[in-house]
C-alpha cells in the first residue's frame, strides 16, 4: 500500500543553530502540522512537516533515535542523516505526551531520557518567555470512515425506499378495501334492521307461530353470521389503520436518513477537497526535491570535470619539472 499517514498533531518547529550548536532557530512562523508516516513496503517510519510547500521536517526514524522531553511543552531528537537536531514546541504538556507516545504508533522513536551532549539537550530560547502554542489535529482516516457510513446509509435508504413502495401500494389497496367494506357494512346493517322488523311482524301473526319461529331461528342465525362478519371487518380496518401508522413512521425515518446522507455527502466533499489539496502540496514538494537532486547531480558532474582538469594540469606540471 506504500506510505500511509498514521498520526498528526500541530507544533512549532525548531532546528539547532548549525553555527553555535546551542541556540534554537524557528523554522516556522506559526504552528504547523507534524505527521507520522509508515511505509509498509520498506517497514520505515518518517516524520514530515510542511510549511506551505516547504518541507521543514523530513526525518527518517532509525532504531538509535530518541525523543527527549526537555520541558513540559518541548521535545527534541537528533537526526544524523540530516546532520541536525529537531525540536517541537507544543501548547500543553498533554500534546507533548501524545506526541512522544505516538498514539498507536509502534515506532523506534521513544520518549526515553538520555544523557546527551549540551547541544542535544538544549532548550529553545524562545520558550523561556512563552511556550509555543499548537492545536492537535484529527487523523486523516475519518474520510474512509465517512465513506463507510455513507455506503451504510445508502443501503438503508434503498431498503426503506423498497419498503415504502410496498407499503404505499398496500395502503392504496387497503383504502379501497375499507371503502368497499364500509359500503358492505352499511348494507348488512340495513339488512339486519329489515330482518328485525320482519321478525316482529311475523311474531304478531299468531296463526303462523310455528313458521315464524322457524323463520326467526334462521333469521337469528343469519344475524349472528352478519355480526361475526362485521366484527372481522372492523378488526381488518384496525389492522389497516396500524399499517398506515407504520407506513407514516417509516416515511419519517426515510426523511431523517435522507437528511443524514446529505450531511455525510457534504462532509465527504469537504474531506475530498482537503485530501486533494494535501496531495497537490505533496506533489509540489516532491517536484522541488527532484529539481534539487538534478541540480546537485549537475554540480557533481561539473566538479568531476574540474577535478579531471586539475589532475591533467598536475601531471603536465610534473612532467615539466622532470624535464627541467
C-alpha positions in Angstrom: 0.0 0.0 0.0 3.1 2.3 0.3 3.5 5.2 2.7 0.4 5.9 4.8 -0.3 8.7 7.4 -0.9 7.2 10.9 -0.7 10.2 13.3 -0.8 14.0 13.0 -0.5 16.9 15.5 0.4 20.6 15.5 3.5 22.2 16.9 6.1 24.9 16.4 9.2 23.5 14.7 12.8 24.4 15.5 16.3 23.3 14.4 19.5 23.7 16.3 21.7 26.6 15.1 24.4 24.9 12.9 27.0 27.5 13.9 26.6 27.7 17.7 25.1 24.2 18.3 23.4 25.8 21.4 20.6 28.1 20.2 17.4 27.1 18.5 16.3 28.6 15.2 12.5 28.6 14.5 11.7 27.1 11.0 8.1 28.2 11.0 6.4 31.4 12.0 3.4 29.6 13.4 2.3 26.1 14.5 2.3 23.7 11.6 1.1 20.1 11.1 3.6 17.4 12.0 2.7 13.9 10.7 4.0 10.4 11.2 4.1 8.2 8.1 4.7 4.5 7.8 5.9 2.7 4.6 4.7 -0.9 5.0 6.7 -2.0 1.9 10.1 -0.9 3.4 9.0 -1.0 7.1 10.2 2.6 7.6 8.7 5.4 9.7 9.1 9.1 8.8 8.2 12.4 10.4 7.2 15.0 7.9 6.1 18.7 8.3 5.3 21.1 5.6 5.2 24.9 5.9 3.2 25.8 2.8 5.2 23.9 0.0 8.4 23.8 2.0 9.4 20.7 3.8 10.8 21.8 7.2 11.0 18.2 8.6 11.7 15.1 6.6 13.3 12.8 9.1 13.5 9.0 8.7 13.3 7.3 12.1 16.1 4.8 12.9 16.4 2.5 16.0 19.1 4.6 17.6 17.0 7.8 17.6 15.5 9.0 20.9 12.8 11.6 21.5 13.8 13.6 24.6 11.3 15.6 26.6 13.3 18.7 27.8 10.4 20.6 29.4 6.7 20.3 29.9 6.0 21.6 26.4 9.1 20.9 24.4 10.8 17.8 23.0 13.7 17.1 20.6 15.5 14.4 18.7 18.8 14.2 16.7 18.8 13.2 13.0 22.3 12.1 12.0 21.3 11.8 8.4 20.1 15.4 8.2 23.0 16.5 10.4 20.7 18.5 12.7 18.6 18.4 15.9 14.9 19.0 15.6 12.7 20.5 18.3 8.9 20.6 18.7 7.1 23.1 20.9 3.5 22.3 22.0 0.7 24.3 23.5 0.4 22.0 26.5 2.1 19.0 28.2 -0.8 16.8 27.1 0.0 17.4 23.4 3.7 16.7 24.1 2.8 13.4 25.9 0.6 12.4 23.0 3.4 13.2 20.5 6.1 11.3 22.5 3.7 8.3 22.9 2.9 8.4 19.2 -0.7 7.3 19.7 -0.9 3.8 18.4 2.4 4.0 16.6 4.8 1.2 17.2 7.9 3.3 16.2 11.6 3.0 17.1 11.4 6.6 18.3 10.7 6.5 22.0 10.4 9.2 24.7 13.3 8.0 26.8 15.5 10.3 28.8 19.2 10.2 27.6 22.5 11.7 28.7 23.3 13.5 25.6 25.6 16.5 24.9 24.7 20.0 25.9 23.8 20.7 22.2 21.3 17.8 22.1 19.7 18.7 25.5 19.4 22.4 24.6 16.0 24.1 25.1 14.9 26.8 22.7 15.4 30.3 23.9 12.0 31.4 22.6 10.3 29.0 25.1 11.9 30.8 28.1 9.4 33.6 27.8 6.5 32.0 26.2 5.7 28.4 25.2 4.9 27.6 21.6 1.3 27.1 21.0 -0.2 24.3 19.0 -3.5 22.6 18.4 -3.8 18.8 17.8 -5.4 17.9 14.5 -7.7 15.0 13.6 -6.3 12.0 11.8 -7.0 11.6 8.0 -8.7 8.3 8.5 -12.2 9.8 9.1 -12.5 10.1 5.4 -12.5 6.4 5.0 -14.8 6.0 7.9 -17.3 8.6 6.5 -17.3 6.7 3.2 -18.2 3.5 5.0 -21.0 5.3 6.9 -22.3 6.8 3.6 -22.5 3.4 2.0 -24.3 2.0 5.0 -26.9 4.8 4.9 -27.3 4.4 1.2 -28.1 0.7 1.7 -30.5 1.5 4.5 -32.2 4.2 2.3 -32.6 1.8 -0.6 -34.2 -0.8 1.7 -36.6 1.9 3.1 -37.5 3.1 -0.4 -38.4 -0.5 -1.4 -40.4 -1.0 1.8 -42.1 2.4 1.3 -43.2 1.5 -2.2 -44.7 -1.8 -1.0 -46.5 -0.1 1.9 -47.8 2.7 -0.4 -49.3 0.1 -2.7 -50.7 -1.8 0.3 -52.1 1.5 1.7 -53.8 2.3 -1.6 -55.3 -1.2 -1.8 -56.4 -1.1 1.9 -58.0 2.3 1.4 -60.1 0.9 -1.5 -61.0 -2.2 0.6 -62.0 0.0 3.5 -64.4 1.9 1.3 -65.9 -1.3 -0.1 -66.2 -2.8 3.4 -67.9 0.3 4.7 -70.5 0.0 1.9 -71.0 -3.7 2.7 -71.3 -2.9 6.4 -74.0 -0.3 5.7 -75.8 -2.8 3.5 -75.5 -5.5 6.3 -76.9 -3.1 8.9 -79.8 -2.2 6.7 -80.5 -5.9 6.1 -80.3 -6.6 9.8 -82.8 -3.8 10.6 -85.1 -5.1 7.9 -84.9 -8.7 9.2 -85.6 -7.5 12.8 -88.7 -5.7 11.5 -89.7 -8.8 9.6 -89.4 -10.9 12.8 -91.6 -8.5 14.7 -94.2 -8.7 12.0 -94.1 -12.5 11.9 -94.4 -12.7 15.7 -97.6 -10.6 15.5 -99.2 -13.2 13.4 -100.2 -15.9 15.8 -101.6 -18.2 13.2 -98.2 -18.6 11.7 -96.4 -19.0 15.0 -94.6 -22.2 14.1 -93.5 -20.9 10.8 -92.4 -17.7 12.3 -90.4 -19.5 15.0 -88.6 -21.5 12.4 -88.0 -18.4 10.3 -86.9 -16.4 13.3 -84.3 -19.0 14.1 -83.0 -18.8 10.6 -83.0 -15.0 10.7 -81.2 -15.0 14.1 -78.6 -17.3 12.7 -78.2 -15.0 9.7 -77.9 -12.0 12.0 -75.2 -13.8 14.0 -73.3 -14.6 10.8 -73.6 -10.9 9.8 -72.4 -9.7 13.2 -69.4 -12.1 13.0 -68.6 -10.8 9.5 -69.0 -7.2 10.8 -66.6 -7.9 13.6 -64.0 -9.4 11.3 -64.2 -6.3 9.0 -63.8 -4.0 12.0 -60.7 -5.9 13.0 -59.4 -5.7 9.5 -60.0 -1.9 9.5 -58.0 -1.6 12.7 -55.1 -3.6 11.2 -55.1 -1.4 8.1 -55.0 1.7 10.3 -52.0 0.3 12.2 -50.2 -0.4 8.8 -50.9 3.2 7.8 -49.4 4.5 11.0 -46.3 2.2 10.4 -46.0 3.5 6.9 -46.0 7.1 8.1 -43.4 6.3 10.7 -41.2 4.6 8.0 -41.6 7.7 5.9 -40.4 9.9 8.7 -37.4 7.6 9.2 -36.6 7.7 5.5 -36.7 11.5 5.5 -34.3 11.5 8.5 -31.9 9.1 6.8 -32.0 11.2 3.6 -31.0 14.3 5.6 -28.2 12.3 7.3 -27.0 11.0 3.9 -26.9 14.6 2.5 -24.9 15.7 5.5 -22.4 12.8 5.1 -22.1 13.6 1.3 -21.3 17.3 2.2 -18.7 16.1 4.7 -17.2 13.7 2.2 -16.9 16.5 -0.4 -15.1 18.7 2.2 -12.7 15.8 3.1 -12.1 15.1 -0.6 -11.2 18.8 -1.1 -8.7 18.6 1.8 -7.2 15.4 0.6 -6.8 16.9 -2.9 -5.1 20.0 -1.5 -2.7 17.8 0.5 -1.9 15.6 -2.5 -1.1 18.8 -4.6 1.2 20.1 -1.9 3.0 16.8 -1.5 3.4 16.5 -5.3 4.8 20.0 -5.4 7.3 19.2 -2.6 8.4 16.0 -4.5 8.9 18.1 -7.7 11.1 20.5 -5.8 13.1 17.7 -4.3 13.6 16.1 -7.7 14.7 19.5 -9.1 17.2 19.8 -6.2 18.6 16.3 -6.9 19.0 17.2 -10.6 20.9 20.4 -9.8 23.1 18.6 -7.3 23.8 15.9 -9.9 24.8 18.6 -12.5 27.1 20.3 -9.9 28.8 16.9 -9.2 29.4 16.4 -12.9 30.9 19.8 -13.2 33.1 19.2 -10.1 34.2 15.9 -11.6 35.2 17.7 -14.7 37.2 20.3 -12.8 38.9 17.6 -10.8 39.9 15.8 -14.0 41.3 19.0 -15.5 43.3 19.7 -12.3 44.7 16.2 -12.4 45.8 16.7 -16.0 47.3 20.0 -15.1 49.2 18.4 -12.2 50.5 15.7 -14.5 51.7 18.2 -17.0 53.4 20.3 -14.3 55.1 17.2 -13.0 56.4 16.3 -16.5 57.7 19.9 -16.9 59.6 19.6 -13.6 61.0 16.3 -14.6 62.1 17.7 -18.0 63.8 20.7 -16.5 
